[in-house]
Amino acid sequence: MAQEDYQLQAWPVSLLPSTPAGRIQTVQELINMGILDSKEQITKLLDYPDLASVTHWMEAAENDIEWRISKILDDEELVAPDSYMNLEFAKSRMQMAYLEALQQGVDQKKLSLMQIFISEAQAMLEEVAPPMLPGMPGIEGIPGMEPEEGAGPAEMTTETPLELSPEMDTSPPPETLPS
């Protein structure tokens, strides 16, 4: 192909600049645009070596769900959701991975494993926060939150404060001045 038949353009390898100031500015712009919204994403993009010991823990939730997604896609192995994980984040991220895998024509078995993960995460979320039903004991003045008839306020017990014996010296210690 002759040189005049094509045009060569150089493009950056990364959207993020390599200088710390440029990287911070670009990440801030992404936050302002609503593209980034979690500490995990932000710390991962900043990628400062001197903050690695701190950001390592902040990225744990994202790294964990990425590992679970790769176990499904690479090994056809489901690592079920865990009650200690951020279930909302895990479910959301797995849904995104599922949609991407669906578009890429990933094997149905892997898609099914992703659906199982999403369903289990949703069930765990519902288990943690059961909805308030009308008629359940609750708070007066809020519909569906009124206490049942006959259910009075809980008895409050008060304990008498501890008293110090008269022989205990409760005065502040004398000040000692340097000599």
C-alpha positions in Angstrom: 0.0 0.0 0.0 1.4 3.4 -1.0 2.0 5.9 1.8 -0.5 8.4 0.3 -3.2 5.8 0.4 -3.5 5.8 4.2 -3.3 8.2 7.1 -1.5 7.2 10.3 -2.7 8.7 13.6 -1.3 8.2 17.1 -3.8 7.7 19.9 -3.1 7.6 23.6 -2.9 4.1 25.1 -4.9 5.3 28.1 -7.5 7.9 28.7 -5.8 8.9 31.9 -2.7 11.1 31.7 0.5 9.8 33.3 1.1 12.9 35.5 -0.4 12.8 38.9 -2.1 16.3 38.4 -3.5 15.3 35.0 -4.7 11.9 36.4 -6.5 13.6 39.3 -8.1 16.2 37.0 -9.4 13.6 34.6 -10.8 11.4 37.4 -12.5 14.5 38.9 -14.0 15.3 35.5 -15.3 11.7 35.2 -16.8 12.0 38.7 -18.5 15.3 37.7 -19.9 13.7 34.6 -21.4 10.9 36.6 -19.2 8.2 35.0 -17.5 7.3 38.2 -19.5 7.0 41.4 -17.7 4.7 43.8 -14.5 4.9 45.9 -13.4 1.6 44.5 -13.4 2.9 40.9 -11.8 6.2 41.8 -8.9 4.6 43.8 -8.3 2.0 41.1 -8.0 4.7 38.4 -5.7 7.0 40.5 -3.3 4.0 41.1 -0.8 5.8 43.3 1.8 3.4 44.7 2.2 5.3 48.0 -1.6 4.8 48.6 -1.7 1.2 47.6 -1.8 -0.1 51.2 -4.9 2.0 51.8 -6.6 1.6 48.5 -6.0 -2.1 48.4 -8.8 -2.6 50.9 -11.1 -0.1 49.2 -10.9 -2.1 46.0 -11.6 -5.4 47.7 -15.3 -5.4 46.8 -14.7 -4.7 43.2 -11.8 -7.2 43.0 -14.0 -9.9 44.6 -16.9 -9.6 42.2 -14.5 -9.4 39.2 -12.9 -12.7 40.5 -16.4 -14.3 40.7 -17.2 -13.2 37.2 -14.0 -14.6 35.9 -14.6 -17.9 37.6 -17.9 -18.2 35.7 -16.5 -17.0 32.4 -13.2 -18.9 32.5 -14.0 -22.0 34.6 -17.8 -22.4 34.4 -17.7 -22.3 38.2 -20.2 -20.4 40.3 -18.9 -18.8 43.4 -22.1 -17.9 45.2 -22.8 -14.5 46.8 -21.7 -14.1 50.3 -23.6 -12.3 53.1 -20.4 -10.3 53.9 -20.1 -8.8 50.5 -21.7 -5.6 49.2 -24.7 -7.4 47.7 -26.1 -4.4 45.8 -22.8 -3.7 44.1 -22.2 -7.4 43.4 -25.6 -7.8 41.9 -25.3 -4.7 39.8 -21.8 -5.6 38.5 -22.9 -9.2 37.7 -25.9 -7.8 35.8 -23.6 -5.7 33.7 -21.3 -8.6 33.1 -24.3 -10.8 32.1 -25.5 -8.2 29.6 -22.0 -7.9 28.1 -21.6 -11.7 27.9 -25.0 -12.0 26.3 -24.0 -9.5 23.6 -20.8 -11.4 23.0 -22.6 -14.7 22.5 -21.2 -16.4 25.6 -22.2 -20.0 26.2 -25.7 -20.4 27.8 -24.3 -22.4 30.7 -22.2 -19.5 31.8 -25.1 -17.1 31.3 -27.2 -19.3 33.5 -24.6 -19.3 36.2 -24.6 -15.5 36.1 -28.4 -15.5 36.4 -28.2 -17.8 39.4 -25.7 -15.4 41.1 -28.0 -12.4 40.4 -31.1 -14.3 41.8 -29.2 -15.5 44.9 -27.9 -12.0 45.6 -31.4 -10.5 45.2 -32.8 -13.2 47.6 -30.2 -12.3 50.2 -31.0 -8.6 49.8 -34.7 -9.3 50.4 -33.8 -11.4 53.4 -31.8 -8.6 55.0 -34.5 -6.0 54.6 -38.0 -7.5 54.8 -40.7 -5.0 53.7 -43.0 -3.5 56.4 -46.5 -4.9 56.0 -49.7 -3.1 57.1 -50.7 -4.1 60.6 -47.2 -4.8 61.7 -46.2 -3.2 65.0 -44.4 0.0 64.3 -44.3 3.7 64.8 -47.4 5.9 65.5 -48.4 8.4 62.8 -46.8 6.6 59.9 -49.2 4.5 57.8 -48.5 0.8 58.2 -46.2 1.5 61.1 -48.8 2.0 63.9 -48.5 -0.3 66.9 -51.1 -3.0 67.4 -54.0 -2.3 69.7 -53.2 -3.3 73.3 -49.5 -3.1 72.7 -48.4 -0.4 75.1 -45.1 1.3 75.4 -42.3 -0.9 76.6 -41.6 -0.6 80.3 -38.5 1.5 80.9 -36.3 0.5 83.8 -33.9 2.9 85.3 -31.1 1.9 87.5 -29.8 4.1 90.3 -26.4 5.6 89.5 -23.4 4.1 91.2 -22.5 5.9 94.4 -18.9 6.3 95.6 -18.2 5.4 99.2 -17.3 8.4 101.4 -13.8 7.1 102.0 -12.9 7.4 98.3 -11.1 10.6 97.5 -12.9 12.2 94.5 -11.0 15.5 94.5 -8.6 16.1 91.6 -5.0 15.3 92.1 -2.8 18.2 93.3 -0.9 19.9 90.6 2.8 19.3 90.7 4.9 22.1 89.4 8.4 21.5 88.1 11.1 22.6 90.6 
